[in-house]
Amino acid sequence: MWREMIAMETDERNYQTIMRELHHDQPYEMARGIWDTLDAAGERVRDAGGRTSYAPGMEQLKAYVRPPRQFV
């Protein structure tokens, strides 16, 4: 990606900040958005009298995971 190329030309602290945003924070926010959408759809189904269940592992989408140590 071009963002990584630009990040390589900056100092280490900025590089780590950019890498954390692109490779940890944004993917987490996307996964959280998927979970929120599914949860809202499940609420509508339950309000209408239906039942919902999630596949194994789907609960992990809403769990926060600490970033790797290499990110500042």
Biotite code that builds the C-alpha atoms (Angstrom):
import biotite.structure as struc

atoms = struc.array([
    struc.Atom([0.000, 0.000, 0.000], chain_id="A", res_id=1, res_name="MET", atom_name="CA", element="C"),
    struc.Atom([1.153, 3.519, -0.623], chain_id="A", res_id=2, res_name="TRP", atom_name="CA", element="C"),
    struc.Atom([0.571, 4.416, 3.032], chain_id="A", res_id=3, res_name="ARG", atom_name="CA", element="C"),
    struc.Atom([3.239, 1.947, 4.102], chain_id="A", res_id=4, res_name="GLU", atom_name="CA", element="C"),
    struc.Atom([5.630, 3.448, 1.580], chain_id="A", res_id=5, res_name="MET", atom_name="CA", element="C"),
    struc.Atom([5.074, 6.917, 3.037], chain_id="A", res_id=6, res_name="ILE", atom_name="CA", element="C"),
    struc.Atom([5.379, 5.556, 6.571], chain_id="A", res_id=7, res_name="ALA", atom_name="CA", element="C"),
    struc.Atom([8.793, 4.135, 5.741], chain_id="A", res_id=8, res_name="MET", atom_name="CA", element="C"),
    struc.Atom([10.053, 7.657, 5.069], chain_id="A", res_id=9, res_name="GLU", atom_name="CA", element="C"),
    struc.Atom([9.054, 9.004, 8.485], chain_id="A", res_id=10, res_name="THR", atom_name="CA", element="C"),
    struc.Atom([10.550, 8.482, 11.936], chain_id="A", res_id=11, res_name="ASP", atom_name="CA", element="C"),
    struc.Atom([10.026, 5.248, 13.896], chain_id="A", res_id=12, res_name="GLU", atom_name="CA", element="C"),
    struc.Atom([7.318, 6.607, 16.212], chain_id="A", res_id=13, res_name="ARG", atom_name="CA", element="C"),
    struc.Atom([5.157, 7.839, 13.320], chain_id="A", res_id=14, res_name="ASN", atom_name="CA", element="C"),
    struc.Atom([5.766, 4.577, 11.471], chain_id="A", res_id=15, res_name="TYR", atom_name="CA", element="C"),
    struc.Atom([4.551, 2.538, 14.457], chain_id="A", res_id=16, res_name="GLN", atom_name="CA", element="C"),
    struc.Atom([1.518, 4.805, 14.867], chain_id="A", res_id=17, res_name="THR", atom_name="CA", element="C"),
    struc.Atom([0.559, 4.401, 11.200], chain_id="A", res_id=18, res_name="ILE", atom_name="CA", element="C"),
    struc.Atom([1.086, 0.624, 11.294], chain_id="A", res_id=19, res_name="MET", atom_name="CA", element="C"),
    struc.Atom([-1.048, 0.303, 14.425], chain_id="A", res_id=20, res_name="ARG", atom_name="CA", element="C"),
    struc.Atom([-3.860, 2.280, 12.820], chain_id="A", res_id=21, res_name="GLU", atom_name="CA", element="C"),
    struc.Atom([-3.762, 0.361, 9.526], chain_id="A", res_id=22, res_name="LEU", atom_name="CA", element="C"),
    struc.Atom([-3.099, -3.152, 10.807], chain_id="A", res_id=23, res_name="HIS", atom_name="CA", element="C"),
    struc.Atom([-4.706, -3.257, 14.255], chain_id="A", res_id=24, res_name="HIS", atom_name="CA", element="C"),
    struc.Atom([-7.167, -0.453, 14.925], chain_id="A", res_id=25, res_name="ASP", atom_name="CA", element="C"),
    struc.Atom([-8.960, -0.354, 11.551], chain_id="A", res_id=26, res_name="GLN", atom_name="CA", element="C"),
    struc.Atom([-9.415, -4.148, 11.308], chain_id="A", res_id=27, res_name="PRO", atom_name="CA", element="C"),
    struc.Atom([-10.755, -4.198, 14.891], chain_id="A", res_id=28, res_name="TYR", atom_name="CA", element="C"),
    struc.Atom([-13.230, -1.421, 14.089], chain_id="A", res_id=29, res_name="GLU", atom_name="CA", element="C"),
    struc.Atom([-14.360, -3.297, 10.986], chain_id="A", res_id=30, res_name="MET", atom_name="CA", element="C"),
    struc.Atom([-14.888, -6.510, 12.963], chain_id="A", res_id=31, res_name="ALA", atom_name="CA", element="C"),
    struc.Atom([-16.756, -4.579, 15.638], chain_id="A", res_id=32, res_name="ARG", atom_name="CA", element="C"),
    struc.Atom([-18.976, -3.054, 12.929], chain_id="A", res_id=33, res_name="GLY", atom_name="CA", element="C"),
    struc.Atom([-19.798, -6.536, 11.617], chain_id="A", res_id=34, res_name="ILE", atom_name="CA", element="C"),
    struc.Atom([-20.730, -7.676, 15.130], chain_id="A", res_id=35, res_name="TRP", atom_name="CA", element="C"),
    struc.Atom([-22.879, -4.587, 15.761], chain_id="A", res_id=36, res_name="ASP", atom_name="CA", element="C"),
    struc.Atom([-24.757, -5.143, 12.489], chain_id="A", res_id=37, res_name="THR", atom_name="CA", element="C"),
    struc.Atom([-25.392, -8.798, 13.306], chain_id="A", res_id=38, res_name="LEU", atom_name="CA", element="C"),
    struc.Atom([-26.446, -7.955, 16.829], chain_id="A", res_id=39, res_name="ASP", atom_name="CA", element="C"),
    struc.Atom([-28.924, -5.324, 15.611], chain_id="A", res_id=40, res_name="ALA", atom_name="CA", element="C"),
    struc.Atom([-30.388, -7.785, 13.093], chain_id="A", res_id=41, res_name="ALA", atom_name="CA", element="C"),
    struc.Atom([-30.666, -10.387, 15.856], chain_id="A", res_id=42, res_name="GLY", atom_name="CA", element="C"),
    struc.Atom([-32.521, -7.902, 18.059], chain_id="A", res_id=43, res_name="GLU", atom_name="CA", element="C"),
    struc.Atom([-35.055, -7.269, 15.285], chain_id="A", res_id=44, res_name="ARG", atom_name="CA", element="C"),
    struc.Atom([-35.562, -11.010, 14.839], chain_id="A", res_id=45, res_name="VAL", atom_name="CA", element="C"),
    struc.Atom([-35.985, -11.569, 18.578], chain_id="A", res_id=46, res_name="ARG", atom_name="CA", element="C"),
    struc.Atom([-38.415, -8.637, 18.824], chain_id="A", res_id=47, res_name="ASP", atom_name="CA", element="C"),
    struc.Atom([-40.496, -10.331, 16.122], chain_id="A", res_id=48, res_name="ALA", atom_name="CA", element="C"),
    struc.Atom([-40.550, -13.555, 18.160], chain_id="A", res_id=49, res_name="GLY", atom_name="CA", element="C"),
    struc.Atom([-37.728, -15.399, 16.426], chain_id="A", res_id=50, res_name="GLY", atom_name="CA", element="C"),
    struc.Atom([-34.531, -16.977, 17.727], chain_id="A", res_id=51, res_name="ARG", atom_name="CA", element="C"),
    struc.Atom([-30.948, -16.348, 16.751], chain_id="A", res_id=52, res_name="THR", atom_name="CA", element="C"),
    struc.Atom([-27.681, -18.148, 17.271], chain_id="A", res_id=53, res_name="SER", atom_name="CA", element="C"),
    struc.Atom([-24.139, -17.392, 16.231], chain_id="A", res_id=54, res_name="TYR", atom_name="CA", element="C"),
    struc.Atom([-21.590, -19.723, 14.731], chain_id="A", res_id=55, res_name="ALA", atom_name="CA", element="C"),
    struc.Atom([-18.676, -20.718, 16.956], chain_id="A", res_id=56, res_name="PRO", atom_name="CA", element="C"),
    struc.Atom([-16.079, -17.986, 17.047], chain_id="A", res_id=57, res_name="GLY", atom_name="CA", element="C"),
    struc.Atom([-18.408, -15.100, 16.230], chain_id="A", res_id=58, res_name="MET", atom_name="CA", element="C"),
    struc.Atom([-18.223, -13.864, 19.830], chain_id="A", res_id=59, res_name="GLU", atom_name="CA", element="C"),
    struc.Atom([-14.536, -13.123, 19.208], chain_id="A", res_id=60, res_name="GLN", atom_name="CA", element="C"),
    struc.Atom([-15.509, -10.274, 16.873], chain_id="A", res_id=61, res_name="LEU", atom_name="CA", element="C"),
    struc.Atom([-16.646, -8.158, 19.797], chain_id="A", res_id=62, res_name="LYS", atom_name="CA", element="C"),
    struc.Atom([-13.698, -8.921, 22.069], chain_id="A", res_id=63, res_name="ALA", atom_name="CA", element="C"),
    struc.Atom([-10.964, -6.302, 22.205], chain_id="A", res_id=64, res_name="TYR", atom_name="CA", element="C"),
    struc.Atom([-7.494, -7.691, 21.608], chain_id="A", res_id=65, res_name="VAL", atom_name="CA", element="C"),
    struc.Atom([-4.475, -5.756, 22.792], chain_id="A", res_id=66, res_name="ARG", atom_name="CA", element="C"),
    struc.Atom([-2.188, -4.721, 19.950], chain_id="A", res_id=67, res_name="PRO", atom_name="CA", element="C"),
    struc.Atom([1.138, -6.516, 19.541], chain_id="A", res_id=68, res_name="PRO", atom_name="CA", element="C"),
    struc.Atom([4.046, -5.092, 21.511], chain_id="A", res_id=69, res_name="ARG", atom_name="CA", element="C"),
    struc.Atom([5.731, -3.725, 18.403], chain_id="A", res_id=70, res_name="GLN", atom_name="CA", element="C"),
    struc.Atom([3.049, -1.044, 18.154], chain_id="A", res_id=71, res_name="PHE", atom_name="CA", element="C"),
    struc.Atom([3.734, 1.993, 20.314], chain_id="A", res_id=72, res_name="VAL", atom_name="CA", element="C"),
])
